[in-house]
Amino acid sequence: MNALERAAATSRWATHNVGEKALLLIGLLFCAISLPPIPALPSIATILLVAAWRAGVPWRLYSALIAAPASFVALGLGPLIFAITPQGIVLIDAGPITAATVLARCIVGMMATMLFALTTPMAELFGWMHSVRFPTSTVYVTALTYRMIS
């Protein structure tokens, strides 16, 4: 059993309804993407951190699962900050603010996604997908992809 699945199985939210967790975390993800960055992103991040604390998520694993993709996103922010012109490399006026907004939205989105992954065992997720009548082929492909990755 991998660390993510072990954390999901031992989470305090492991037995909570998958649909409720999905509604909460997908709703927060939608808010992080659609609302203005200030004050929404700090508020949503605080909610997610409190939820992770209440769910009993292992902090080292949670932070590592967020830091890995966040570093990848941070590496791609250069084109938002700098532009190559005939005069050379120049700083874009609103570039740093745009880059900070993109990075913050990505981090908050990853926090929501990883919290869902760390509190929902895959067996329960597949069972829930069957019960709400997801297309069977979608459930099978999702299960197969999970088995191949883990």
ChimeraX attribute file (.defattr): number of C-alpha atoms within 10 A of each C-alpha:
attribute: neighborCount
match mode: 1-to-1
recipient: residues
	/A:1	7
	/A:2	7
	/A:3	11
	/A:4	19
	/A:5	18
	/A:6	13
	/A:7	22
	/A:8	24
	/A:9	19
	/A:10	18
	/A:11	21
	/A:12	16
	/A:13	22
	/A:14	20
	/A:15	14
	/A:16	13
	/A:17	13
	/A:18	21
	/A:19	13
	/A:20	10
	/A:21	17
	/A:22	16
	/A:23	11
	/A:24	14
	/A:25	21
	/A:26	16
	/A:27	13
	/A:28	23
	/A:29	20
	/A:30	13
	/A:31	18
	/A:32	24
	/A:33	18
	/A:34	11
	/A:35	12
	/A:36	11
	/A:37	17
	/A:38	9
	/A:39	9
	/A:40	17
	/A:41	22
	/A:42	14
	/A:43	13
	/A:44	19
	/A:45	20
	/A:46	13
	/A:47	14
	/A:48	19
	/A:49	18
	/A:50	12
	/A:51	16
	/A:52	24
	/A:53	13
	/A:54	12
	/A:55	18
	/A:56	18
	/A:57	21
	/A:58	17
	/A:59	12
	/A:60	8
	/A:61	15
	/A:62	20
	/A:63	12
	/A:64	11
	/A:65	18
	/A:66	20
	/A:67	15
	/A:68	10
	/A:69	14
	/A:70	17
	/A:71	12
	/A:72	10
	/A:73	16
	/A:74	14
	/A:75	10
	/A:76	12
	/A:77	17
	/A:78	14
	/A:79	13
	/A:80	18
	/A:81	18
	/A:82	15
	/A:83	14
	/A:84	11
	/A:85	8
	/A:86	7
	/A:87	6
	/A:88	8
	/A:89	10
	/A:90	12
	/A:91	15
	/A:92	15
	/A:93	11
	/A:94	10
	/A:95	17
	/A:96	16
	/A:97	13
	/A:98	15
	/A:99	19
	/A:100	16
	/A:101	16
	/A:102	17
	/A:103	18
	/A:104	19
	/A:105	22
	/A:106	20
	/A:107	21
	/A:108	24
	/A:109	25
	/A:110	19
	/A:111	25
	/A:112	29
	/A:113	18
	/A:114	20
	/A:115	23
	/A:116	21
	/A:117	17
	/A:118	29
	/A:119	27
	/A:120	26
	/A:121	22
	/A:122	17
	/A:123	12
	/A:124	16
	/A:125	18
	/A:126	16
	/A:127	13
	/A:128	16
	/A:129	17
	/A:130	14
	/A:131	9
	/A:132	9
	/A:133	10
	/A:134	12
	/A:135	10
	/A:136	11
	/A:137	9
	/A:138	12
	/A:139	18
	/A:140	12
	/A:141	11
	/A:142	14
	/A:143	16
	/A:144	11
	/A:145	11
	/A:146	11
	/A:147	9
	/A:148	8
	/A:149	7
	/A:150	9
